[in-house]
């Protein structure tokens, strides 16, 4: 199990769940709430797992890919995007499911997530693939899968913003 492949798998699941939200009738607030609950939790758990397991290693081993100056820029972008995603998730939870305000918050989370996935897929993941060993990618992938399973119910997840620069400063 390669961490880069595992992250891509999660990205596919996030895209799929956003697409399901598009298909649910707007007046079916129960279904919207159930799908959003699963997606919001996945977004939160995935972000925290990346920050605990993936980005610290990228900061140590990355060299820069996809036009970035290096792993610091990749990490600043990623953690900043994670904070924007968290803001959207928190904003959605403050509104009635299906309301205009809820949809606005879901859209904000989706846009931040789309930006994040694209940058990560172009920059951070290729950088890590090129500058780490297959064994290391495997070991982190297994730890990532265990982390997500352990927190699948959202227990133990800190949904507060990290602050991109503070995160990088703490890990370099």
N, C-alpha and C positions, 0 to 999 in steps of 0.2 A: 504494500500500500504506500503510495507516494503522496506526500503532503500536497504537492501541487495538483495532482489529480483529485485528491479529496476536496480541496478548495473549489476546483472547477465543478465537481459534483454538487457541492452546496450551492454554487452560483446557478446551476441548472435548476435546482429545486426552488430557489428563490424566484427565478424567472417564471417557473411553472405556477407557483402560488400567486404571483401577481397576475398572471394570465387568467387563473381561475377567478380571481376577484373581478376581472373584466367581464366574465361570463355569468356571474351570479346576478339574478334579477335585483335591481336596486331596492326594491321593497322587501326583499328577503333579508331582513337585518339579522336574523338568527344565523343564517348561513354565512353572511358577510362577517359576522363577529367570530364565528368558529374558524373560518379560513384565515382571517386577519390575526386571530390569536395565535394560531400555529406559525404563521409567517413572521409576526412580530417577535415571537420567542426565538425562532430560527435566526433572525437578523441579529438579535442581541447576543445569543450564545455564540454564533459564528464570529462576530466582531471580537468578543472577549477572548475566544479561543485563539484567534489570530494574534491578538495583542499579547497573550500569555506565552504562546508557543512559536509562532511563525516570525513575527516582526523582530523580536530580539535576535534571532539567528540571522535574519537577513541583514540587520545592522552590522553584525560581526563579519559576515562572509560576502555580502553583495558587493558588486562593483559598479552597477548602473546599467540599465537597459532601456530601450524604447525612448531615447531622447532625454532621459533624466541625467542629472549630474551625479547621481549615486544613490545608495541605499537610504541615506538620510532624507533626500527629497521624496523617494518612494514612500518612506514611512510617514513623513509629515503629511503627505497627501492622503495616505490610507487612514491614519488616525483622525485627521480632520474630517474625512468622509464618514468615518464611523460616528463621530460626534454629531454630524448632520443627520445621519440615519437615526441615531438615538433621539434627537430633537423631534423628528417626525413621528417616531413611535410614541414618545411621551405626549406630543400634541394630540395624536389620534386618541389616546386613552383619556384625554380630558373632554372628549365630545361624544355625543350619542352616535353609535354606529349607524352609518348610512346618511348622516347629516352632511350638509355642504362643508362644514368645518372639518368633519371627520375625513371626508374625501380629499379635501385640501391637504390635510396632514399626511394622509396615506400617499398622495401624489408627491409631496415633498420628500418623504422617506424613499419612495421609488426612484425619484430623480437622483437623489444623493447615492442610492445604491447602484443605479445604472452607471453613474460616473465612476464610482469606486470599482465596480467589477471590471469595467473597461480598462481603467488605468492599471489595475492589479494584473489583469491578463496580459497586457502589453509590456509591463515594466517589471513588477516585483516577482511574478512567477517565473518568467524567463531568466531573470537575474539569478534567482535562487537555483534554478535547474542548472545553469551554467557554472555556478560557483559553490556547489555543495556536492557531496557524494550521494550515490543512490542509497547507501545504507543510512545516512543521516536523514534523507527525505523519507525513507521507510519508517525510521524510528519516530520522527516527528509526526508522520501520518497516523501511526498507531496511537500515539499519545493524544493527538487531536480528536480521533474517533472516540476514544475513551472519555475525553473531556466533554465532548458534545453529548455523549450518552449519559454521563453523570449529571449533566445540567439540562437534560431534555425538558424537564418540567419548569425550567426557569429558576429553580432554587439555587441560590448562591451567585446569581448574576447581578453585577453592579451596573445599572443603567445610567449612571452619571457620566457626564462628559469627562474625557481624559485630558484634553488640551494637548494638541499635537506637539508643540515645542516642549512642554513639560514631560511628555512621554519619551520623546527622543533624548532629552537631557538625562532622564532617569535610566536610560538603557545604553548610553554611550559613555 
